[in-house]
Each structure stands twice: as structure tokens, then as C-alpha cells.
Amino acid sequence: MKIDEIANIILHGGVAAFPTETVYGLGALAFNQDAVKKIFDLKGRPSDNPLIVHISETEELQQFADHIPDPALSLAEHFWPGPLTLIVKKKPEVPDVVTGGLDTVAVRIPGHPLALKLIRKTGPIVAPSANKSGRPSPTRASHVHEDFGDDFPVLDGGETDIGLESTVLDVTSEPYTILRPGKLEPEELQDACGIPVVYSKTEQGGPVKSPGLKYSHYKPKANVHWLSDFVQPGDKHVMYVTHSGAAIPSGKNVIHYSFEHDFAALAKNLYDLFRLADQKNISEIVLEDLPDESGHPLVAALKNRIDKAIG
């Protein structure tokens, strides 16, 4: 569909999918509670799983944030538009349905030109990944149609650039904490804002501030394994995904994809491979264990998503 058609659907309280640089999002007006509830119904998403608000200009952050620390503004100025989501204290007028009832809200400016053009037509929109809850996130328009049907309104922007969801950074207290890893690493965030940035050490048992933490996510129908934990069954179809040229078993029931130390390419293709395995009725997906995170952008994010798919 054309961008004006997608914008019209959203402006009239509907839901439509659009591309970002990370994954495709399922958009609805951020201040329209009924429209936002439609997203939860479509996805089968738990109501306490907060959504990310997508804006087109940094100034729009004022509509949602009760307080914006100066270092957080520095991060916005440095990384927006781009794959960084900031968790800030919310204003009372931000609907609870958006935040899962929390006193914080997640906000970002996406880096895809079509997404920015759309949001400038509609105003701020919430946009979780455009897939059924728990499924691999969509990196192509065809993935959205797989989950929601051929007639579902999608703004087709081709394959997404990054392929994994944004880095989510909690800036409500110090040190700033990465709740969901993405393309951006602690060191570059810290350099931009002057505040220590750390990864969250544990997932919370109660309410969580970020999507992607509390529930099962990113799972294909196939079983997902790390290579170090897997014993090849003789009669099952297996997809192996490696990054270092590791030796894998051969056979007629084996498909092998190698990324030769290219973690950006692996991230871009991970969800596509998960969905491809399901299309081919592959029962087991086996991924080579990832190296130490230090010095390898996207490795932390890949490990996070794969662990979630295994769990």
C-alpha cells in the first residue's frame, strides 16, 4: 500500500505495518487508547508488556517525558534517528495502555526514511514489532503477511537494514542501564552522554520497563539450540548457522548457512532464517556459539535474541 493510505488508516484509529531500520512495526496513534488496544488484540500481546512510542522530531519527546536528563538529550541528539530507545519518566497524560501501567515510557525516533515520513503525517505512534506475539520479528513485508494475512495493510520498504530490535536504555537512574541489547554498545553510549552505561544483570520478576524481557519472544516453530548443546539426531531436518567456519555434520537432512565472522549479516538474516526453517518444515535450528561480546558489535543482541528463542 502507499504511504498516504497507511497514514489514513492510522489517523482513523486503525493499525498498519511499516518498516523501520530495525524490524517492521505495527503502528497506531499513541494517544488513541482504542487504537493501541487493537495492537494488543492483533498480536495476542500481554497487556503488561509496554510499547515503544515512535516520534519524528526530538522536540516531540516533550509530549511524553515528564523529565529529560541533559545526558539523555545528548544521547537523543547523537543517535536519533536511529536504533536507540530511551526509557524516561512519563507524563500523566500518556495512556497507561501504552506503558503497561508503569510510570515510565519508551521512546525513539526510527532511522528509516519511510517511517519518518509516515510519522510526520500521523504524529507519534506506538509500534511494537509487526508479528504475532512470541514469533520472530518481521524483517520483510512478507513476514507481516505470514502472521496477519495477505490483506493486512503494510507499507513495503523492502528488507530492514539491521534486523534486530533497538537498544533499550533506561535513563531514569544512574548508571544508565541497557535493558534490551541492540546495535549500540555501552561504550559508545557512555562516550556520547558522559554517564556510565551498563547491561542489566538480571531480568525482573515483576513489571518490566522494556519490551522483550518478560515473555517468550522471537521463537520459530522449529526448536532452537546452541551448537555446544546439540546432538545431531539421525532422522531430523536440521538447519545449522555458523560464523567461524565450524565443522558441522553433513547429510541430506542438513542445511548450512555460514556468515564468516560477519555478525551484522547474521543479525540482519536471523529472523528470516527462523521463518525460512518453518517454511521448509525444518525441526531443529542450531546456531554456533557466539564469541566473547567484547569487540563484536551486535553479539550481545544476537545472544539475547537466540537465548529467548531457545527458552
C-alpha positions in Angstrom: 0.0 0.0 0.0 1.0 3.6 -0.5 2.2 5.8 2.4 -0.9 8.1 2.3 -3.2 5.0 2.5 -1.2 3.7 5.5 -1.3 7.1 7.2 -5.1 7.4 6.6 -5.7 4.0 8.3 -3.7 5.1 11.3 -5.2 8.6 11.5 -8.7 7.0 11.6 -7.9 4.8 14.5 -6.7 1.7 12.6 -3.5 -0.3 12.7 -1.0 -0.8 9.9 2.6 -2.1 9.5 5.6 -0.1 8.3 9.3 -0.5 8.0 12.0 0.8 10.4 15.7 0.3 10.2 15.4 -2.5 12.8 12.3 -4.5 12.1 8.8 -3.8 10.8 6.5 -2.1 13.3 2.8 -2.3 13.9 1.6 1.3 14.2 -1.3 3.0 15.9 -1.8 6.6 17.3 0.0 6.8 20.6 -2.8 8.9 22.3 -5.7 6.8 20.9 -6.3 4.2 23.6 -8.8 2.2 21.5 -6.3 2.0 18.6 -3.5 0.9 20.9 -5.7 -1.8 22.3 -6.2 -3.1 18.8 -2.5 -3.8 18.6 -2.6 -5.9 21.7 -5.6 -7.9 20.3 -3.9 -8.4 16.9 -0.7 -9.6 18.4 -2.1 -11.5 21.3 0.3 -9.4 23.4 0.0 -9.4 27.2 -1.3 -6.0 28.5 1.6 -5.5 30.9 4.2 -5.6 28.1 4.9 -1.9 27.4 5.1 -0.5 23.9 7.7 1.9 22.3 6.4 5.3 21.1 7.9 6.4 17.8 8.3 10.1 17.1 9.8 12.0 14.2 11.4 15.0 16.0 13.3 15.2 19.3 11.0 18.1 20.4 8.1 15.6 20.4 9.7 13.8 23.4 8.3 16.6 25.5 4.8 15.3 24.8 5.7 12.1 26.7 8.5 12.7 29.1 8.0 14.3 32.5 11.7 14.9 32.9 14.5 14.5 30.4 18.0 14.5 31.9 20.6 16.5 29.9 22.7 13.4 29.3 19.7 11.7 27.8 19.1 14.6 25.5 22.7 14.3 24.4 22.0 10.7 23.5 19.0 11.7 21.5 20.9 14.3 19.7 23.7 11.9 18.9 21.8 8.7 18.0 18.4 9.8 16.7 17.1 9.0 14.2 18.4 5.5 14.9 18.1 2.2 16.8 18.1 3.7 20.4 15.0 3.6 22.6 15.1 5.8 25.8 13.1 4.9 28.9 12.1 8.1 30.6 9.6 9.1 33.3 6.2 9.7 31.6 3.7 12.5 31.8 0.4 11.7 33.4 -1.5 12.1 30.1 0.4 9.2 28.4 -2.1 6.4 28.3 -1.5 3.5 30.7 -2.2 1.1 27.9 1.0 2.3 26.2 3.2 1.9 29.2 1.8 -1.3 30.8 0.6 0.8 33.7 4.2 1.9 34.6 5.4 5.5 35.4 7.9 5.3 32.5 7.6 5.4 28.8 9.8 4.1 26.0 10.5 6.5 23.1 12.6 6.6 19.9 13.0 8.2 16.5 13.4 5.4 13.9 16.1 5.7 11.2 14.1 4.6 8.2 13.0 7.3 5.8 9.6 5.8 5.2 9.0 5.5 8.9 9.9 9.2 9.4 7.7 10.3 6.5 4.8 8.3 7.9 5.1 9.6 11.4 5.3 13.2 10.1 1.9 12.6 8.5 0.3 10.9 11.6 2.0 12.3 14.6 3.5 10.0 17.3 2.6 6.3 17.0 3.3 3.2 19.1 4.9 0.5 17.1 5.8 -3.0 18.5 7.2 -5.5 16.1 4.6 -6.4 13.4 4.3 -10.1 14.3 2.1 -12.4 16.4 3.4 -12.2 20.0 6.3 -14.6 20.6 7.0 -15.1 16.9 10.2 -14.0 15.2 10.1 -10.3 14.4 9.4 -9.4 10.7 12.3 -8.0 8.6 10.3 -8.1 5.3 6.7 -7.2 4.4 6.1 -10.8 3.5 6.8 -11.8 7.2 4.0 -9.4 8.3 1.6 -11.1 5.8 2.6 -14.5 7.1 1.4 -13.6 10.6 -1.6 -11.3 9.7 -2.8 -12.4 6.2 -2.3 -11.2 2.7 -4.8 -8.3 3.0 -3.2 -6.7 6.1 -2.1 -3.1 5.4 1.7 -2.9 5.1 4.0 -0.2 3.8 6.6 -2.2 2.0 10.1 -0.8 2.5 12.0 -3.9 1.5 14.3 -5.8 3.8 15.2 -4.0 7.0 18.8 -2.8 7.5 19.7 -4.1 11.0 17.2 -7.0 11.5 17.2 -6.9 15.3 15.2 -4.6 17.6 16.6 -1.3 19.0 18.8 -0.9 22.1 16.6 0.0 25.0 18.3 2.3 27.5 16.8 3.2 30.9 17.9 6.8 31.7 15.7 7.2 34.8 18.6 6.5 37.2 22.3 6.1 37.1 24.2 4.2 35.9 22.1 4.2 32.7 21.1 0.6 32.1 20.7 -1.3 28.8 17.5 -3.3 29.3 17.5 -4.9 25.8 20.7 -5.1 23.9 20.8 -3.9 20.3 23.3 -2.5 17.8 24.6 0.2 20.1 27.1 -0.8 22.8 27.6 0.6 26.3 30.9 2.2 25.4 29.6 4.4 22.5 26.5 5.3 24.6 28.7 6.3 27.5 31.0 8.3 25.3 28.1 10.3 24.0 26.4 11.1 27.3 29.2 11.1 29.9 27.2 8.8 32.2 28.2 5.2 33.0 26.2 2.7 30.9 25.9 -1.0 31.9 23.9 -4.0 30.8 21.1 -5.1 33.1 22.4 -8.1 35.1 19.1 -9.8 35.8 15.6 -9.8 34.3 12.9 -8.6 36.7 10.3 -11.0 38.1 7.6 -8.3 38.2 6.8 -5.3 35.9 9.4 -4.6 33.3 10.1 -1.3 31.6 11.1 -2.6 28.2 9.6 -4.9 25.6 11.4 -8.2 25.0 12.2 -9.0 28.7 9.3 -10.8 30.4 7.7 -13.2 27.9 8.8 -15.7 25.3 10.0 -14.0 22.2 11.5 -14.5 18.7 10.6 -18.2 18.6 10.1 -20.1 15.3 8.1 -23.3 15.3 11.4 -25.2 15.0 13.4 -26.0 18.1 16.4 -23.7 18.6 19.8 -24.8 20.0 23.3 -23.7 20.6 25.8 -25.9 18.8 27.6 -26.8 22.0 24.4 -28.3 23.5 23.2 -30.2 20.4 23.5 -33.8 19.4 22.6 -34.5 15.8 19.6 -36.8 15.5 19.8 -39.0 12.5 16.3 -38.6 11.1 15.5 -34.9 11.7 15.9 -32.0 9.3 18.4 -29.5 10.8 19.5 -26.0 9.8 23.0 -25.1 11.0 24.0 -21.4 11.2 27.7 -20.8 11.8 30.0 -17.7 11.9 33.6 -19.1 12.1 33.7 -22.0 9.6 33.0 -24.5 12.3 32.7 -28.1 11.1 29.1 -29.4 11.1 27.7 -32.8 10.1 26.8 -33.4 6.5 23.8 -35.2 5.1 20.7 -34.9 3.1 18.7 -33.6 6.1 21.1 -30.8 6.8 21.1 -27.2 5.6 24.0 -25.0 6.4 24.4 -21.2 6.4 27.8 -19.6 7.2 28.4 -16.0 7.9 32.2 -15.9 8.1 32.6 -13.6 11.1 30.0 -11.1 9.7 27.8 -10.6 12.7 25.9 -7.7 11.1 24.8 -10.1 8.3 23.9 -12.7 10.8 21.8 -10.2 12.7 20.1 -9.0 9.5 19.2 -12.5 8.5 18.5 -14.2 11.8 14.7 -13.8 11.9 14.5 -14.5 8.1 16.3 -17.8 8.7 13.9 -18.7 11.6 10.9 -18.2 9.3 12.6 -20.0 6.4 13.2 -23.0 8.6 9.5 -23.1 9.4 8.6 -22.8 5.7 10.8 -25.8 4.9 9.5 -27.8 7.9 12.9 -28.0 9.5 12.5 -29.2 13.0 15.9 -28.1 14.5 17.8 -24.9 14.2 21.4 -25.0 15.5 23.5 -21.8 15.9 27.2 -21.8 16.6 28.0 -20.4 20.0 28.9 -16.7 19.9 32.3 -15.3 21.0 33.0 -13.1 23.9 31.0 -9.9 23.4 33.9 -7.6 23.7 34.9 -6.1 20.4 32.0 -7.6 18.5 29.1 -5.2 17.8 25.7 -6.9 17.8 27.0 -10.1 19.5 25.2 -9.2 22.8 22.0 -8.6 20.9 22.3 -11.8 18.9 22.9 -13.8 22.1 19.9 -12.2 23.8 17.5 -13.0 20.9 18.8 -16.5 20.4 18.6 -17.3 24.2 15.0 -16.0 24.1 14.2 -18.3 21.1 15.7 -21.3 22.9 13.9 -20.5 26.1 
